[in-house]
């Protein structure tokens, strides 16, 4: 089962990898400058994977809300488990509901 912290971690990483036209890639890229970040992270790939998972699970709106919320934070290096909690919880609920109905799907194995 997906945990809230696993979803938040993946989303924060995804958001750190956001590119100029993609808030996820822009945030992810900005987070690469944070202490402890993995400089080998491929933000575009992480964000693409997260977007695909959201589309496959029917949780695109929830994912977009998380991306928008995290991208709107003042300091991407200060993101915590409380950052965008309502948005992350909504996405987690959506994913859990999907995985309860379709447990064998790849998106449910993380």
C-alpha positions, 0 to 999 in steps of 0.5 A: 500500500502507498504511504503518505510519506512515499507519495509526498517524497515522490512528488517533491522529487518530481516537483524538483525536476520541473522544466521551464514550462512544467512546474514539476520540472521547474521545482524539481530542478530548483530542489537539486540545489538544496542540501542533500539533493541527488545531482544525478536526478533526472527531473524530466523523467521523474515528472513524466513518470509521475504524470503517467502514474496520475493519468493511469490512476485517474488522479490527474486533477489531484496530481496537478493540485499537488504540483501547483501547490508545491511549485507555489511554495516560497522555499523549495528547500524547506518543503516538509510533510506538512507542505500542501498536506490537503493536496497530498492527502487528496492524491493519496486517497485517489491512488489508494482508491484506485489501487484497492480496485486495481491492485495489480496495476504498475502504479500500485506497486510503489 
